[in-house]
Amino acid sequence: MTTPPRLATREIYRIDWIPGTDVLHGTCHCGAEHSAQDPIEMWEWMLGHPEGHRPQESRGLGS
């Protein structure tokens, strides 16, 4: 029996809720950040990588 191959890299997507608000703040695996109130908008942005992603640049609400 053989062991299945491991993934060489893993993409990590992080979405945090900003307490006291309706705002979600996401960080893509590339380092780009985005804020939105709509969770669907947030996931579309995350999964749309690399479109609209610029590392170290905050985008979205209030930016």
Biopython code that builds the backbone (N, CA, C, O; Angstrom):
import numpy as np
from Bio.PDB.StructureBuilder import StructureBuilder

atoms = [
    (1, "MET", "N", (0.843, -1.181, 0.000)),
    (1, "MET", "CA", (0.000, 0.000, 0.000)),
    (1, "MET", "C", (0.888, 1.244, 0.000)),
    (1, "MET", "O", (1.859, 1.324, 0.753)),
    (2, "THR", "N", (0.551, 2.197, -0.839)),
    (2, "THR", "CA", (1.339, 3.427, -0.904)),
    (2, "THR", "C", (0.593, 4.579, -0.236)),
    (2, "THR", "O", (-0.636, 4.593, -0.154)),
    (3, "THR", "N", (1.369, 5.530, 0.230)),
    (3, "THR", "CA", (0.794, 6.720, 0.843)),
    (3, "THR", "C", (0.472, 7.729, -0.241)),
    (3, "THR", "O", (1.302, 7.959, -1.121)),
    (4, "PRO", "N", (-0.722, 8.349, -0.210)),
    (4, "PRO", "CA", (-1.048, 9.347, -1.232)),
    (4, "PRO", "C", (-0.088, 10.532, -1.159)),
    (4, "PRO", "O", (0.371, 10.893, -0.075)),
    (5, "PRO", "N", (0.217, 11.139, -2.311)),
    (5, "PRO", "CA", (1.141, 12.275, -2.301)),
    (5, "PRO", "C", (0.555, 13.449, -1.518)),
    (5, "PRO", "O", (-0.655, 13.677, -1.531)),
    (6, "ARG", "N", (1.422, 14.184, -0.842)),
    (6, "ARG", "CA", (1.005, 15.362, -0.100)),
    (6, "ARG", "C", (1.033, 16.568, -1.017)),
    (6, "ARG", "O", (1.803, 16.632, -1.975)),
    (7, "LEU", "N", (0.190, 17.500, -0.705)),
    (7, "LEU", "CA", (0.194, 18.742, -1.476)),
    (7, "LEU", "C", (1.466, 19.516, -1.154)),
    (7, "LEU", "O", (1.845, 19.639, 0.011)),
    (8, "ALA", "N", (2.114, 20.030, -2.174)),
    (8, "ALA", "CA", (3.357, 20.771, -1.975)),
    (8, "ALA", "C", (3.101, 22.078, -1.228)),
    (8, "ALA", "O", (3.878, 22.464, -0.355)),
    (9, "THR", "N", (2.024, 22.744, -1.571)),
    (9, "THR", "CA", (1.686, 23.995, -0.898)),
    (9, "THR", "C", (0.202, 23.991, -0.562)),
    (9, "THR", "O", (-0.592, 23.298, -1.198)),
    (10, "ARG", "N", (-0.151, 24.761, 0.430)),
    (10, "ARG", "CA", (-1.553, 24.898, 0.799)),
    (10, "ARG", "C", (-1.878, 26.378, 0.828)),
    (10, "ARG", "O", (-1.131, 27.182, 1.386)),
    (11, "GLU", "N", (-2.994, 26.723, 0.225)),
    (11, "GLU", "CA", (-3.443, 28.099, 0.237)),
    (11, "GLU", "C", (-4.289, 28.314, 1.483)),
    (11, "GLU", "O", (-5.190, 27.527, 1.772)),
    (12, "ILE", "N", (-3.998, 29.374, 2.215)),
    (12, "ILE", "CA", (-4.740, 29.669, 3.425)),
    (12, "ILE", "C", (-5.499, 30.969, 3.235)),
    (12, "ILE", "O", (-4.917, 32.006, 2.916)),
    (13, "TYR", "N", (-6.800, 30.896, 3.436)),
    (13, "TYR", "CA", (-7.675, 32.060, 3.355)),
    (13, "TYR", "C", (-8.161, 32.344, 4.772)),
    (13, "TYR", "O", (-8.596, 31.436, 5.481)),
    (14, "ARG", "N", (-8.086, 33.601, 5.177)),
    (14, "ARG", "CA", (-8.516, 33.949, 6.526)),
    (14, "ARG", "C", (-9.560, 35.053, 6.453)),
    (14, "ARG", "O", (-9.344, 36.087, 5.821)),
    (15, "ILE", "N", (-10.695, 34.824, 7.108)),
    (15, "ILE", "CA", (-11.737, 35.839, 7.186)),
    (15, "ILE", "C", (-12.064, 36.043, 8.659)),
    (15, "ILE", "O", (-12.424, 35.102, 9.366)),
    (16, "ASP", "N", (-11.933, 37.285, 9.110)),
    (16, "ASP", "CA", (-12.235, 37.645, 10.490)),
    (16, "ASP", "C", (-13.427, 38.577, 10.517)),
    (16, "ASP", "O", (-13.607, 39.405, 9.624)),
    (17, "TRP", "N", (-14.229, 38.436, 11.536)),
    (17, "TRP", "CA", (-15.342, 39.348, 11.783)),
    (17, "TRP", "C", (-14.816, 40.436, 12.696)),
    (17, "TRP", "O", (-14.167, 40.134, 13.698)),
    (18, "ILE", "N", (-15.079, 41.692, 12.378)),
    (18, "ILE", "CA", (-14.651, 42.810, 13.209)),
    (18, "ILE", "C", (-15.754, 43.042, 14.243)),
    (18, "ILE", "O", (-16.837, 43.516, 13.898)),
    (19, "PRO", "N", (-15.480, 42.708, 15.520)),
    (19, "PRO", "CA", (-16.503, 42.810, 16.566)),
    (19, "PRO", "C", (-17.127, 44.208, 16.636)),
    (19, "PRO", "O", (-16.446, 45.220, 16.469)),
    (20, "GLY", "N", (-18.424, 44.235, 16.884)),
    (20, "GLY", "CA", (-19.154, 45.484, 16.993)),
    (20, "GLY", "C", (-19.565, 46.076, 15.659)),
    (20, "GLY", "O", (-20.135, 47.166, 15.611)),
    (21, "THR", "N", (-19.277, 45.360, 14.564)),
    (21, "THR", "CA", (-19.632, 45.825, 13.221)),
    (21, "THR", "C", (-20.244, 44.671, 12.433)),
    (21, "THR", "O", (-20.326, 43.545, 12.924)),
    (22, "ASP", "N", (-20.664, 44.959, 11.232)),
    (22, "ASP", "CA", (-21.106, 43.927, 10.296)),
    (22, "ASP", "C", (-20.032, 43.663, 9.251)),
    (22, "ASP", "O", (-20.319, 43.108, 8.190)),
    (23, "VAL", "N", (-18.801, 44.055, 9.542)),
    (23, "VAL", "CA", (-17.714, 44.007, 8.567)),
    (23, "VAL", "C", (-16.880, 42.739, 8.738)),
    (23, "VAL", "O", (-16.520, 42.347, 9.847)),
    (24, "LEU", "N", (-16.588, 42.113, 7.595)),
    (24, "LEU", "CA", (-15.667, 40.991, 7.538)),
    (24, "LEU", "C", (-14.359, 41.488, 6.932)),
    (24, "LEU", "O", (-14.364, 42.299, 6.006)),
    (25, "HIS", "N", (-13.251, 41.003, 7.453)),
    (25, "HIS", "CA", (-11.937, 41.402, 6.937)),
    (25, "HIS", "C", (-11.210, 40.130, 6.514)),
    (25, "HIS", "O", (-10.971, 39.237, 7.327)),
    (26, "GLY", "N", (-10.863, 40.063, 5.235)),
    (26, "GLY", "CA", (-10.224, 38.868, 4.706)),
    (26, "GLY", "C", (-8.784, 39.100, 4.319)),
    (26, "GLY", "O", (-8.404, 40.187, 3.884)),
    (27, "THR", "N", (-7.981, 38.049, 4.486)),
    (27, "THR", "CA", (-6.582, 38.064, 4.066)),
    (27, "THR", "C", (-6.356, 36.852, 3.181)),
    (27, "THR", "O", (-6.579, 35.714, 3.595)),
    (28, "CYS", "N", (-5.915, 37.103, 1.970)),
    (28, "CYS", "CA", (-5.650, 36.042, 1.004)),
    (28, "CYS", "C", (-4.280, 35.417, 1.273)),
    (28, "CYS", "O", (-3.447, 35.993, 1.972)),
    (29, "HIS", "N", (-4.065, 34.246, 0.713)),
    (29, "HIS", "CA", (-2.770, 33.574, 0.851)),
    (29, "HIS", "C", (-1.630, 34.394, 0.253)),
    (29, "HIS", "O", (-0.469, 34.183, 0.604)),
    (30, "CYS", "N", (-1.951, 35.337, -0.656)),
    (30, "CYS", "CA", (-0.911, 36.168, -1.270)),
    (30, "CYS", "C", (-0.583, 37.399, -0.425)),
    (30, "CYS", "O", (0.351, 38.138, -0.738)),
    (31, "GLY", "N", (-1.354, 37.619, 0.649)),
    (31, "GLY", "CA", (-1.104, 38.759, 1.527)),
    (31, "GLY", "C", (-2.041, 39.927, 1.288)),
    (31, "GLY", "O", (-2.052, 40.871, 2.078)),
    (32, "ALA", "N", (-2.831, 39.893, 0.216)),
    (32, "ALA", "CA", (-3.775, 40.974, -0.068)),
    (32, "ALA", "C", (-4.896, 40.945, 0.976)),
    (32, "ALA", "O", (-5.246, 39.886, 1.498)),
    (33, "GLU", "N", (-5.447, 42.118, 1.268)),
    (33, "GLU", "CA", (-6.517, 42.233, 2.251)),
    (33, "GLU", "C", (-7.721, 42.928, 1.641)),
    (33, "GLU", "O", (-7.590, 43.729, 0.716)),
    (34, "HIS", "N", (-8.911, 42.609, 2.178)),
    (34, "HIS", "CA", (-10.159, 43.160, 1.659)),
    (34, "HIS", "C", (-11.182, 43.148, 2.781)),
    (34, "HIS", "O", (-11.195, 42.228, 3.598)),
    (35, "SER", "N", (-12.041, 44.160, 2.830)),
    (35, "SER", "CA", (-13.115, 44.215, 3.818)),
    (35, "SER", "C", (-14.449, 44.340, 3.096)),
    (35, "SER", "O", (-14.556, 45.010, 2.069)),
    (36, "ALA", "N", (-15.471, 43.681, 3.654)),
    (36, "ALA", "CA", (-16.810, 43.723, 3.059)),
    (36, "ALA", "C", (-17.834, 43.329, 4.116)),
    (36, "ALA", "O", (-17.509, 42.645, 5.086)),
    (37, "GLN", "N", (-19.069, 43.765, 3.918)),
    (37, "GLN", "CA", (-20.150, 43.357, 4.806)),
    (37, "GLN", "C", (-20.827, 42.078, 4.325)),
    (37, "GLN", "O", (-21.445, 41.371, 5.121)),
    (38, "ASP", "N", (-20.718, 41.777, 3.054)),
    (38, "ASP", "CA", (-21.389, 40.632, 2.455)),
    (38, "ASP", "C", (-20.434, 39.428, 2.382)),
    (38, "ASP", "O", (-19.400, 39.511, 1.720)),
    (39, "PRO", "N", (-20.765, 38.312, 3.052)),
    (39, "PRO", "CA", (-19.882, 37.149, 3.013)),
    (39, "PRO", "C", (-19.702, 36.574, 1.605)),
    (39, "PRO", "O", (-18.640, 36.040, 1.284)),
    (40, "ILE", "N", (-20.728, 36.681, 0.774)),
    (40, "ILE", "CA", (-20.592, 36.180, -0.599)),
    (40, "ILE", "C", (-19.570, 37.012, -1.360)),
    (40, "ILE", "O", (-18.727, 36.470, -2.074)),
    (41, "GLU", "N", (-19.646, 38.330, -1.207)),
    (41, "GLU", "CA", (-18.649, 39.203, -1.842)),
    (41, "GLU", "C", (-17.246, 38.854, -1.373)),
    (41, "GLU", "O", (-16.305, 38.834, -2.166)),
    (42, "MET", "N", (-17.109, 38.577, -0.077)),
    (42, "MET", "CA", (-15.784, 38.242, 0.464)),
    (42, "MET", "C", (-15.244, 36.965, -0.163)),
    (42, "MET", "O", (-14.089, 36.928, -0.588)),
    (43, "TRP", "N", (-16.066, 35.909, -0.226)),
    (43, "TRP", "CA", (-15.596, 34.651, -0.804)),
    (43, "TRP", "C", (-15.329, 34.776, -2.302)),
    (43, "TRP", "O", (-14.389, 34.166, -2.811)),
    (44, "GLU", "N", (-16.138, 35.554, -3.013)),
    (44, "GLU", "CA", (-15.867, 35.759, -4.438)),
    (44, "GLU", "C", (-14.521, 36.444, -4.622)),
    (44, "GLU", "O", (-13.765, 36.104, -5.533)),
    (45, "TRP", "N", (-14.221, 37.412, -3.755)),
    (45, "TRP", "CA", (-12.929, 38.099, -3.845)),
    (45, "TRP", "C", (-11.804, 37.111, -3.544)),
    (45, "TRP", "O", (-10.810, 37.054, -4.269)),
    (46, "MET", "N", (-11.967, 36.338, -2.476)),
    (46, "MET", "CA", (-10.928, 35.374, -2.096)),
    (46, "MET", "C", (-10.646, 34.389, -3.219)),
    (46, "MET", "O", (-9.497, 34.176, -3.606)),
    (47, "LEU", "N", (-11.722, 33.787, -3.739)),
    (47, "LEU", "CA", (-11.553, 32.743, -4.740)),
    (47, "LEU", "C", (-11.249, 33.288, -6.126)),
    (47, "LEU", "O", (-10.923, 32.519, -7.030)),
    (48, "GLY", "N", (-11.349, 34.608, -6.310)),
    (48, "GLY", "CA", (-11.029, 35.241, -7.585)),
    (48, "GLY", "C", (-9.546, 35.510, -7.769)),
    (48, "GLY", "O", (-9.146, 36.099, -8.773)),
    (49, "HIS", "N", (-8.719, 35.086, -6.812)),
    (49, "HIS", "CA", (-7.272, 35.325, -6.880)),
    (49, "HIS", "C", (-6.753, 34.945, -8.258)),
    (49, "HIS", "O", (-7.129, 33.880, -8.746)),
    (50, "PRO", "N", (-5.927, 35.727, -8.913)),
    (50, "PRO", "CA", (-5.242, 36.927, -8.442)),
    (50, "PRO", "C", (-5.956, 38.232, -8.805)),
    (50, "PRO", "O", (-5.451, 39.313, -8.502)),
    (51, "GLU", "N", (-7.121, 38.143, -9.448)),
    (51, "GLU", "CA", (-7.810, 39.363, -9.862)),
    (51, "GLU", "C", (-8.199, 40.199, -8.638)),
    (51, "GLU", "O", (-8.874, 39.712, -7.731)),
    (52, "GLY", "N", (-7.765, 41.454, -8.627)),
    (52, "GLY", "CA", (-8.080, 42.357, -7.525)),
    (52, "GLY", "C", (-7.204, 42.169, -6.299)),
    (52, "GLY", "O", (-7.478, 42.757, -5.253)),
    (53, "HIS", "N", (-6.161, 41.366, -6.404)),
    (53, "HIS", "CA", (-5.284, 41.100, -5.263)),
    (53, "HIS", "C", (-3.945, 41.789, -5.447)),
    (53, "HIS", "O", (-3.233, 41.564, -6.425)),
    (54, "ARG", "N", (-3.629, 42.618, -4.495)),
    (54, "ARG", "CA", (-2.329, 43.280, -4.466)),
    (54, "ARG", "C", (-1.802, 43.156, -3.047)),
    (54, "ARG", "O", (-2.330, 43.807, -2.145)),
    (55, "PRO", "N", (-0.777, 42.340, -2.817)),
    (55, "PRO", "CA", (-0.267, 42.156, -1.460)),
    (55, "PRO", "C", (0.070, 43.484, -0.790)),
    (55, "PRO", "O", (0.519, 44.434, -1.432)),
    (56, "GLN", "N", (-0.160, 43.520, 0.516)),
    (56, "GLN", "CA", (0.139, 44.681, 1.353)),
    (56, "GLN", "C", (-0.703, 45.894, 1.019)),
    (56, "GLN", "O", (-0.333, 47.015, 1.368)),
    (57, "GLU", "N", (-1.824, 45.695, 0.355)),
    (57, "GLU", "CA", (-2.727, 46.809, 0.028)),
    (57, "GLU", "C", (-4.123, 46.465, 0.522)),
    (57, "GLU", "O", (-4.706, 45.468, 0.096)),
    (58, "SER", "N", (-4.659, 47.281, 1.413)),
    (58, "SER", "CA", (-6.018, 47.052, 1.900)),
    (58, "SER", "C", (-6.998, 47.582, 0.877)),
    (58, "SER", "O", (-6.794, 48.645, 0.290)),
    (59, "ARG", "N", (-8.083, 46.818, 0.667)),
    (59, "ARG", "CA", (-9.099, 47.205, -0.291)),
    (59, "ARG", "C", (-10.453, 46.944, 0.316)),
    (59, "ARG", "O", (-10.580, 46.116, 1.218)),
    (60, "GLY", "N", (-11.462, 47.633, -0.161)),
    (60, "GLY", "CA", (-12.813, 47.382, 0.298)),
    (60, "GLY", "C", (-13.357, 48.559, 1.079)),
    (60, "GLY", "O", (-13.051, 49.710, 0.767)),
    (61, "LEU", "N", (-14.166, 48.278, 2.101)),
    (61, "LEU", "CA", (-14.822, 49.319, 2.879)),
    (61, "LEU", "C", (-13.795, 50.208, 3.556)),
    (61, "LEU", "O", (-12.853, 49.724, 4.184)),
    (62, "GLY", "N", (-13.983, 51.497, 3.423)),
    (62, "GLY", "CA", (-13.142, 52.460, 4.120)),
    (62, "GLY", "C", (-11.732, 52.571, 3.589)),
    (62, "GLY", "O", (-10.878, 53.174, 4.240)),
    (63, "SER", "N", (-11.461, 52.002, 2.415)),
    (63, "SER", "CA", (-10.118, 52.139, 1.863)),
    (63, "SER", "C", (-10.151, 52.556, 0.421)),
    (63, "SER", "O", (-9.100, 52.717, -0.199)),
]
sb = StructureBuilder()
sb.init_structure("model")
sb.init_model(0)
sb.init_chain("A")
sb.init_seg("    ")
for serial, (resi, resn, name, xyz) in enumerate(atoms, 1):
    if name == "N":
        sb.init_residue(resn, " ", resi, " ")
    sb.init_atom(name, np.array(xyz, "f"), 0.0, 1.0, " ", f" {name:<3s}", serial, name[0])
structure = sb.get_structure()
